Amino acid sequence: MPTFHFKLTLLSEATFGRGDGVAGLVDTEIEHDERGFPYLHGRGVKGLFTAQCADILGALQSSPAHDKLEQAADILFGKGGSDLHANGKLHFGTARLPKNLCDAISAIDEKKLSRHDVLEALTTIRRQTKINDDGAAEENTLRATRVLVSGLIFESEITAECPLEEVELALLAACAEAIRSVGSNRARGLGRVRAELMDEAGNDVTAQGMTQFAREVLA
């Protein structure tokens, strides 16, 4: 099966919230595994692509290329429902920190470096509160959120059940190119990223795909 490598580089602090907190510590905790390593689930990676795809199709609603691109989107990402076409031909793996980094950290004596220590080394806690019209903090509005430190890299494998057609690769590349932020609290400056899509040999396929995407739109 054809495989693509998707890389996210954090340009700012970011949070992949898991929807709950830790009593007495944070109101919003990030997703992390049993060793303390943060990750973004494959569903989240797919969500980044489908959100951008929806924006692209919406922007091209009146374009002659819209129907062709929409069909490509259904093939890539699937359609709503429970039939054979619901899932699409792409499978999105969990985005994790680079293996060499995880291996290096894991090689440290576990007695000296606990799961909490690993998580603390890769994240920080940001606190915020709501300010009223008088410029004072409102009572009971202090919230603590764990965020990933800037500069971390997350990598995910995207596998296809069969080779992609030119228009499908073009749309996939356009979606990757459009990803500029991830996670929650984006309006507060969190989650800025640089996204890259590469082939199995590590070659950047985004530029090639974007050239084809421009051809499709301008045809």
Secondary structure, DSSP 8 states (H G I E B T S, - for coil): --EEEEEEEESS-B--B-S--BTTTBSB-B-B-TTS-BEE-HHHHHHHHHHHHHHHHHHTTTSTTHHHHHHHHHHHH--SSSSTTSS-SEEE--EE--HHHHHHHHTS-TTTS-HHHHHHHHEEEEEE--B-TTS-B-TT--EEEEEE-TT-EEEEEEEESS---HHHHHHHHHHHHH--B-SS-GGGT--BEEEEEE-TTS-B-HHHHHHHHHHHHH-
